[in-house]
């Protein structure tokens, strides 16, 4: 099973999972970017999966908020490291391309964050 994380929306996380050669979209509401790890756990449990069922991760970068992107990339890299699975960063959600890339992505290469603009600290 592949899992794609889209944390670019301010009110919801969008997940896509690939199982049996089919992508399925799942949307989960959240209050803050820090809810992402909890929502991944809730998602997997609700589908009857565990982290050991995930064989690759993709994370959307280059869109959305700075902090949400940092959190999503950090969580994706941490899970990939802990579970010994490949991880990629994508700037567009071409899900067929995500599946192709994850199938050949070697272990030990990490997703890198890309941002839509400069970070704004303190609303400046």
Secondary structure, 3 states (H helix, E strand, C coil): CEEEEECCCCCEEEEEEEECCEEEEEEEECCCHHHHHHHHHHHHHHHCCCHHHCCEEEEECCCCCHHHHHHHHHHHHHHHHHHCCEEEEECCCCHHHHHHHHHHCCCCCCCCCCCCCCCCCCCC
